Amino acid sequence: MSIKIENLTKSFKNKKVLNNISFEVADGETLAIVGFSGSGKSTILKLICNLIQPDSGKIIASKGDIAMSFQYSALFDSLNIEDNISFALRERKDLRKKFSEQEIQEKVSQKLKMVGLEGIEKNFPHELSGGMQKRVSFARAIITDPTIILYDEPTAGLDPVSSTIIENYIVTLKNELHATSIVVTHQMSTILRTADKVIMLYDGNIVFQGSKDEFLKQDNPYTKQFITASTEGPMKVQAKSI
């Protein structure tokens, strides 16, 4: 077991975003979390990262670092790529004095190479394409060699070719780091290329939980509606969420 979620509930004001949900992700596995906008997908990631606290329930995670790659990269515009990636090594109290400056530079170069970007340490984020910024955010996420990597909409705003590149790197990082991964996504291509298991959220509940192959069978009315992008089915899209 790498991540175990037990009876997790979270509300914001009067809206229950997550309603007593439970699931597990095994070591080295990639779980895709899918569902409409506002279904609680990103909330799960924030809870796992301890950015927010649950109303009730438990989150049990294996020892080691948990890293998160945010939806729109969230790079620091005023810092060059090297300083963006090395930020945790230089600023975290438990890591601040662990590495020499040369070791930090070597680790940054190594992580950039893992995501297919070499020699851009002195560039700034605005000098890179959206896809390159996304890969830099991956390098920043893995600088501490995490055991768990969380991806929030990793292909958001990218063209199909750039999305494929990003999806391939999610698989590469999983294999090279032996990391457990959770990918929040709307994209079928991301599910197909990266996921081992899938859970689907609707109205605060898990309406499907199973393997990728089971998800693709469309035996479940919720998964069928999602995969076929139909307006007909058990899930109703609220006008205010569009």
GITANOR-V806530 format. One line per field, one symbol per residue. ss: DSSP state (H for helix, E for strand, L for the rest). Layout:
BEGIN
ss = ???
END
This chain:
BEGIN
ss = LLEEEEEEEEEELLEEEEEEEEEEELLLLEEEEEELLLLLHHHHHHHHLLLLLLLEEEEEELLLLEEEELLLLLLLLLLEHHHHHLHHHHHLLLLLLLLLHHHHHHHHHHHHHHLLLLLLLLLEHHHLLHHHHHHHHHHHHLLLLLLEEEEELLLLLLLHHHHHHHHHHHHHHHHHHLLEEEEELLLHHHHHHHLLEEEEEELLEEEEEEEHHHHHLLLLHHHHHHHHLLLLLLLLLLHHHL
END
